[in-house]
């Protein structure tokens, strides 16, 4: 297919998709979504006890893992039936007692909105104590239910230590839509970079915060993404277990502005354009579980970023 025909096809596909979309009436990130803590834009891993919101909607974090990630030392001492917890780094010292809503920060008493508690053998403290006690910039991100600690500068995939590999093992599947083997300027790709959902957020052409399933009130499945952008998001394509590629454009009229520089954007799982342009007769049978990889279209970077689909079936 020539580049001119390809662009005409892509324009037609975009118009077809846009004509049948439904604006989301519920947020993709619900109140039941797990809370993540990011230190300098990288997620902290919690092996057991996880952050949570208490009955008063205050965010509680397991202080040991947060403190240790920040290079602080944590100590415990039981006195008079009470558990005292101390945190120290080169600059700050915090002393607190489980069951109380006060702590001593650098010699000054601070009062918090909720009590310090012991849960699953872990000491949980209100989020504000982390900022006041350890001298960190802390921000609660209600859209993704993330706690940002420190810098919010998101790293590129290469900076996360991930390596580009040859496109050859993926070339046949990607090549079922030949234009996908070239970037938008027509230059052939020779590398791919495979990453996982756990590597998010990442910086591509735009900052990609999250990739999640979304089902509309009408029961139509989509893939939702939270992206940092002033305009719109780029195209993606799926590599399926049927050994073919399925191109998807963002559903512009479903895009939701989060009011913080990020937007929620949506892509169809199945689309009748697969039949219209590529002859896929059973296009409606495609499910999220049938997708093995989610690939991103970029301009002039010489490689294709490809995320392993964490919801794929066996």
C-alpha positions in Angstrom: 0.0 0.0 0.0 1.4 3.4 -0.9 1.9 6.1 1.7 -0.8 8.3 0.1 -3.3 5.4 0.2 -2.2 4.6 3.7 -2.9 8.2 4.9 -6.3 8.2 3.2 -7.2 4.9 4.8 -6.1 6.1 8.2 -8.2 9.3 7.9 -11.3 7.2 6.9 -10.7 4.9 9.8 -10.5 7.8 12.2 -13.8 9.2 10.9 -15.5 5.8 11.2 -14.3 5.3 14.8 -15.2 8.8 15.9 -18.7 8.5 14.6 -19.7 5.7 16.9 -18.0 6.6 20.2 -19.5 7.1 23.6 -18.2 9.7 26.1 -17.3 7.9 29.4 -19.7 8.6 32.3 -17.5 7.1 34.9 -13.8 7.5 35.7 -11.4 4.8 34.7 -9.7 5.1 38.0 -12.2 4.1 40.7 -12.0 4.5 44.4 -11.3 0.7 44.7 -8.1 1.0 42.6 -4.9 0.3 44.6 -2.8 3.2 45.8 0.7 3.4 44.3 3.6 5.4 45.8 6.1 6.9 43.4 9.5 8.2 44.6 11.1 10.5 42.0 8.5 9.1 39.5 9.4 5.5 40.1 7.0 3.2 41.9 8.0 1.8 45.3 7.3 -1.9 45.7 5.5 -3.0 48.8 6.0 -6.8 49.4 3.0 -7.2 51.8 1.1 -4.3 53.4 -0.1 -1.8 50.9 -1.0 1.9 51.1 -4.8 2.5 51.7 -7.3 5.2 52.4 -8.9 5.0 55.9 -12.6 5.6 56.7 -12.0 9.4 56.7 -10.4 9.2 53.2 -6.9 10.0 54.5 -4.1 8.3 52.6 -2.0 6.0 54.9 1.4 4.6 53.9 3.6 2.0 55.4 6.3 4.2 56.8 9.2 1.6 56.9 9.3 1.1 53.1 8.9 4.8 52.3 11.5 5.8 54.8 14.0 3.2 53.7 13.5 4.2 50.1 14.4 7.7 51.1 17.5 6.5 52.9 16.2 6.9 56.4 16.6 4.4 59.3 13.5 3.2 61.2 13.5 1.9 64.8 10.9 0.4 67.1 10.7 0.2 70.8 7.9 -1.0 73.1 7.5 0.9 76.3 4.7 0.7 78.8 2.6 -1.3 76.4 3.0 1.3 73.7 4.9 0.9 70.4 7.2 3.9 69.7 8.6 4.4 66.2 11.6 6.5 65.3 12.8 7.7 61.9 16.1 9.4 61.2 18.1 10.6 58.3 20.9 13.1 57.9 18.6 16.0 58.3 15.4 15.0 60.1 14.3 13.0 63.2 10.7 11.8 63.8 9.3 10.1 66.9 5.8 8.8 67.0 3.6 6.4 69.0 1.2 3.9 67.5 -2.4 4.9 68.4 -1.7 8.6 68.6 -2.3 11.4 66.1 0.7 13.4 67.1 4.4 13.0 66.3 7.6 14.9 67.2 9.3 16.2 64.1 12.8 17.7 64.7 11.7 18.5 68.3 8.4 20.1 67.4 5.0 18.4 68.0 2.8 18.0 64.9 -0.8 16.9 65.0 -2.3 14.9 62.1 -5.9 14.3 60.9 -5.8 10.6 61.7 -4.0 8.2 64.0 -0.8 6.3 63.4 -1.8 2.7 63.4 -0.4 -0.9 63.3 -1.8 -3.0 60.5 -0.5 -6.4 59.2 2.5 -5.8 61.5 3.4 -2.6 59.7 3.2 1.0 61.0 1.0 3.1 58.8 1.1 6.9 59.0 -0.8 9.7 57.3 0.7 10.9 54.1 1.4 14.5 55.5 3.8 13.0 58.1 6.1 11.9 55.3 6.4 15.4 53.9 6.7 17.1 57.2 8.8 14.4 58.9 11.2 13.6 56.1 11.3 17.0 54.3 9.9 15.7 51.0 7.6 17.2 48.5 4.5 15.0 48.6 1.4 15.2 46.3 -1.7 13.1 46.2 -2.8 12.3 42.7 -6.5 11.5 42.9 -6.9 10.6 39.2 -4.5 7.6 39.3 -4.6 7.3 43.1 -0.9 7.8 43.3 1.3 9.4 45.9 4.1 11.4 44.3 7.1 11.9 46.5 10.0 14.0 45.4 10.5 14.8 41.7 7.8 14.2 39.1 10.2 14.0 36.1 9.3 10.8 34.3 12.1 8.8 32.8 12.3 7.4 29.3 12.4 3.7 28.7 16.1 3.7 28.0 16.8 5.4 31.3 15.0 2.6 33.1 17.7 0.2 31.9 15.5 -1.5 29.2 17.3 -2.5 26.0 16.2 -2.3 22.4 16.1 -5.6 20.6 15.8 -6.6 16.9 12.4 -6.2 15.3 12.8 -9.5 13.5 10.8 -11.8 15.9 7.9 -9.4 15.6 8.3 -8.2 12.0 6.0 -10.8 10.4 3.1 -10.0 12.8 3.6 -6.2 12.6 3.9 -6.5 8.8 0.3 -7.7 8.4 -0.2 -4.0 8.2 2.9 -3.1 6.1 2.8 0.7 7.0 3.4 -0.2 10.6 7.0 -1.3 9.8 7.9 2.3 9.1 7.6 5.4 11.3 5.2 8.2 10.4 8.1 9.7 8.3 8.4 6.5 6.3 11.7 5.4 7.9 11.8 1.6 8.5 12.0 0.4 12.1 14.8 -2.0 13.0 14.3 -2.3 16.8 11.6 -2.8 19.4 11.7 -2.1 23.1 9.6 -4.4 25.2 8.3 -3.1 28.6 5.7 -4.0 31.2 2.8 -2.2 32.7 4.8 -2.1 36.0 7.4 0.2 34.2 4.8 3.0 33.9 4.9 5.9 34.1 7.2 6.4 31.1 8.2 9.2 28.7 7.6 8.5 25.1 6.5 11.2 22.7 4.2 12.1 25.6 4.3 11.0 29.2 2.3 7.8 29.6 1.0 7.5 33.1 -1.2 4.5 32.9 -2.8 1.9 30.6 -6.0 0.2 31.9 -9.1 -1.6 30.6 -12.3 0.4 30.5 -15.9 -0.7 29.8 -18.5 1.9 28.7 -21.9 2.0 30.4 -23.2 0.3 27.2 -20.8 -2.6 27.8 -18.3 -1.7 25.0 -14.7 -2.6 25.9 -11.9 0.0 25.5 -8.3 0.5 26.5 -7.8 3.7 28.4 -4.6 5.6 28.9 -3.7 8.6 31.0 -1.3 10.8 29.1 0.3 14.2 29.7 -0.4 16.3 26.6 -1.7 19.6 25.5 -3.2 18.2 22.4 -4.2 14.6 21.9 -2.6 11.2 22.0 -1.0 9.2 19.2 -2.1 6.0 17.5 -1.4 2.5 18.9 -1.7 -1.0 17.5 -2.3 -4.4 18.9 -0.3 -7.6 18.2 -2.8 -10.4 18.7 -2.7 -14.1 19.3 -4.1 -14.5 15.8 -0.6 -13.3 14.6 -1.9 -10.1 13.1 -1.8 -6.4 13.9 -4.8 -4.2 14.6 -4.4 -0.4 14.2 -6.2 1.9 16.6 -6.7 5.6 16.7 -7.6 7.6 19.8 -11.3 8.3 20.2 -11.2 12.1 20.2 -14.7 12.7 21.4 -14.2 10.4 24.4 -11.1 12.2 25.6 -11.5 13.6 29.1 -9.4 16.4 30.5 -8.3 15.7 34.1 -7.6 19.4 34.7 -4.0 18.7 35.8 -2.2 18.7 32.4 -3.2 15.0 31.8 -6.0 13.5 29.8 -7.8 10.2 29.7 -7.9 8.8 26.2 -9.6 5.7 24.9 -8.9 3.2 22.1 -11.3 0.5 20.9 -10.5 -3.2 21.5 -12.4 -4.4 18.4 -13.4 -2.2 15.5 -15.3 -2.8 12.3 -12.5 -0.9 10.5 -10.6 -4.2 10.8 -13.0 -5.7 8.3 -13.5 -2.6 6.2 -9.8 -2.1 5.5 -8.1 -5.4 6.3 -10.7 -8.0 5.6 -11.0 -9.4 9.1 -14.4 -11.0 9.0 -14.7 -11.9 12.7 -13.4 -8.6 14.0 -16.0 -8.5 16.9 -14.5 -11.6 18.4 -11.3 -9.8 19.5 -11.1 -9.5 23.2 -8.5 -7.8 25.5 -7.3 -11.2 26.5 -6.5 -12.0 22.8 -4.0 -9.1 22.6 -0.4 -10.1 23.4 1.3 -6.7 23.0 0.2 -3.1 22.8 2.5 -1.0 20.6 2.9 2.8 20.3 3.5 4.8 17.1 6.3 7.3 17.4 8.1 9.7 15.1 11.7 9.1 14.1 12.9 7.3 17.2 14.0 4.2 15.2 12.2 1.7 17.4 8.7 0.7 18.4 7.9 0.7 22.2 5.8 -2.4 22.9 4.1 -3.1 26.2 3.3 -6.7 27.2 -0.4 -7.0 27.8 -0.9 -7.9 31.4 -4.5 -9.0 30.8 -3.7 -11.5 28.0 -5.1 -15.0 28.3 -3.1 -18.2 28.3 
